[in-house]
Each structure stands twice: as C-alpha cells, then as structure tokens.
C-alpha cells in the first residue's frame, strides 16, 4: 500500500498587480507539469485523485495520458480557502502574510484575516483524510501509537493537491500533531512527489515516509516553491 502526494505546479498568484485566489499555472508551471508526467510515465496507480482547484487540475492534465488510472476530482483535497483576497491589490495579501508571520505561535491558528482559519482547515483535511481512508478499508486502531488496520491493499494511490493539504495528510498518516505552519514544516516544491508506504507490524500497519518533496524530475532552474 502506497500513497503518493503530488503538489501542483507553479501558479500565477498575481497578474497585473492583482491577487488571484484560484489561479491557473504560469508558463513555467505548465512545463513543470509536463516534466512531472514524463517522470511518472509507466508507473502503476490504482486510483488518481485531484483537488478541484484550477492549479491542481492543470497539473494533473498531462498525467491523464501517461497513467492508466481514471482521474477523479476529490473536493476534500482543496487548499485553505481565502477567497476574500481575490481581485485585491497584490500588496494587500503580502501585508497580510507578513502580519501572520509575526504572530505568536498559538495565534497563528487564526490564519489570514477574512479567510478560512488554519484550525478549521486542518480539521477539514483530517476529516477528509479519515473518510477517504475508511472508504478504502483503512482505519486507525485504538492505540496511542499510529497503527492502522488495512483491510484491502489497493496498491499505489496518487493524490494531486497542495502544500497545505499534502502536509496535513502527511501528518495524519504518520500520526504527527499538526501545527499552524504545516506549509513550512514540510517544504514541498511545485510538482514535488512525496511517497508514504505502509509497513506491516505484528498488530497492524504503520505508514513510513519513504520520499519527501522529490523534484529530481525538474532541472535546477525549473525548481520553484
């Protein structure tokens, strides 16, 4: 059992000085996505799930021609929501991010003013991951250790999503407490590939991080985050 987490390619967050909440990819981002697809060509995945946001959908598009699994849009993979910034001057979002970075650690759960709180986002992804895993016959055993019951080994499943989403999923699978700076704790580059594999124990399974933020498919000048 393996879960492969892919972050989307580089998005165009700002165009003509204006913030975009659900942006498309940059020209470089489209090239990154093509290189990602080339690197995964021929690999076998039983399922292929993608966030509904434009940058994830455009990253996944080249993969549809090289992977045999049918792509499915999974809404629970959506990144933290901050629609309030759409259409505002770039300086407004930059100032909001600067303000968040100066907050004491516990206050960072509030997140960006006017957007989804980090606490609500983390809870949403944990719930989404739990439901998704349960639908696949995977559930936590009642233990103080991260031990899982896996009823059906479906092979490798690929999820194309976001830095925040993927970071919380990593914490969820490894049994780590999430923090309000998950985006910075796991530094996931654009089109990075993270692999998590199930390891058999005497009383169940645990998940092991076998690869984190692999961007070897990109030349150094194409690596962004």
N, C-alpha and C positions, 0 to 999 in steps of 0.2 A: 504494500500500500504506500503510495507516494502522492503528496500534494505539492504541486508546482505553482508558485505565486509569481506572476509577472507584473511589473509596474508598467504603466503606459509610457509612450514615447513623449518627447518634449512638446508641451502645449504652448500656444500663443496666448499667454495670460493677459498681455497688454497689446492693444493695437491702436495706433494713432493717439496714444496717451490715455486710452480708456480701458478700464478693467473689464474682463470677460469672466463670468462665473463658470460657464460651461464651454470652454474654448475648444477650437479644433487644434490639430497639430501644426507645428511650424514646418517649413520645408525640410529642415534638418530632422524633425520628428518623423516625417514620412519616410525618410531614408533610414532612420534608426529602426523603424518598424519592419522595413523590408529586410534589413540585415538580421533582425531577430528571427524572422520567418525562415530565412536561409539556414540559420543555426539550428533550428528545431525541425527542419525538414526530415521526414522519415521516422521521427520519434513517435512512439505509440501512446496515445491517451484515450482512456475510455470515455471521458467527458471533457467538455470545453465550455467554461462559463465566463461571461464577460459582464462587467459593470455597464449600466445603461448610459453612462456619460459619454459625450462625443469623443473625448481623447482616448478613452479605453476602446470604444467601438472602432475607431480608425486604426488603432494599434493592432487590434485583433483581425482586421480585414485581410491583410496579407497571409495570416496564419490559416485562414479557411481553405486556401488552395494547397497547403502543404501538410495539413493534419487531417486524418480520416474522421475524427470525432465531429459530430454536428455541433455547431456553436449555439449556445443558449444564453439569453440575456437574463442575469440574476440581479434583481433590484437591491438585494441586501448588500451587494458589494459597493454600493455608491459611497463616494468620499464624503467627508464632513460637509455640511450644507452651509453656504454663505451667500445666498442669492442677493442679499441686500447690497453687495458690492458691485453687482453687475451694472455697467453703464456709468460708473462714477470715475472721476479722475484717478489716474494711477497713484498719485501722491497720497490719496486718502487711504488706500489699502496699505501702502508702505508705512504710513504713520501708525496704523492700527497694529501691524505686525511688530513694529518697534516697541510699541506700548506693551504688548503681550510679553515680549522678551524681557522686560524689566520687572515683571510681576514676581512676587514671592512664589515659591513652588506650588503651594496649595491653592493659590488664587488662579493659577493657570488652568484649572479645570473649567473656568468660566469661558475661556476661548475668546474669539473675536466678537466685539460688541455688535449685536444685531444678528449674529449667525447662530447656528446650532452650537450648543455648549460642547466642550470636549467630553464632559461626563456623559451627556446624552448620546454623543457619537460612539464612545467606547461601549456603552451599554447596548446600543443598537447593533454594533458589529458582533459583540459577544453573543447576543441573542440570535442574530442571523446565522453565525457560525454554528451554534449549538443545534439549531433547527436543521440546517443543511447537513451536518454530520449525522444527526439522528435519522434523517431520511435515507442516509446511506449506511445505516446499521452500525454507526459509531457513536458511543456514548461514554461519558466519564464514569468510572467505577467509584463508588462511595469510599474515598480514601483521602488522606492528607497529602498523598503523592499524585503526580499527574499520570495515572494509569487508566487506560482506556479498554473498553470491550469493543472488538471489531468483529461483527457477525459475517461480513461479506467483503473480501478483498477484491476491490474493483480495479486494481492496477493503479495507473497514474491518472490523476485528475488535474487539469490545468485551469487556473483562475487568472484572468487578466483584469487588474483593478488599479489600485492607487497606493501611494506611500503610506498614508494613514491606515487605510483598510488592511493592507497586507501586513503592516506592523502589528496591528491588534490581532489579526489571525495568527501570526507567529506566536505572540504571547499566549493566546488562547490554547494553541496546540501544545506548547511547551510547558504550560502551567505556570507562567510568569504573571506577577501582578502588573497590570498596566499602569503607566504613568502619563501625565498630561503633556508629555513631549515625546510621544511614541515616534513621531516623524523624524526626530533627531536621534533617538536611541538606536534605531536600526536605519542606517544611512543607505537608502535604496535608490540607486541611479535610475534614470529613464531606460526603459526596456530591460531592466535588471531581472535576472532569473534567480529565485530562491527555491530551494528544494528541501522538503521535510519528509522524512521516511519513517514508517512505523517499524519498531523493533520489538520482537517477541520477548515477553517476560514470563515468569512462572505463573503469574496470575492475571495476565492480560497483555497489553501492549503499551509502549510509550513512544512518543514522537521525538525524533532526533533531527537536528538541523545539520544537513549534510552539505549545503551550499548556501551562502548568503550574498545577495546582490551581485551575482555574476554578470559582468558586462564584457567578457572576453570576446564576444561576437562583434564588438564595436572597436574600431581603431581609436587611439587615444584622443585624436582631435574631434571625435564624434561623441565623446562621453560627457553627459550633462546630468545635472540633478536639481 
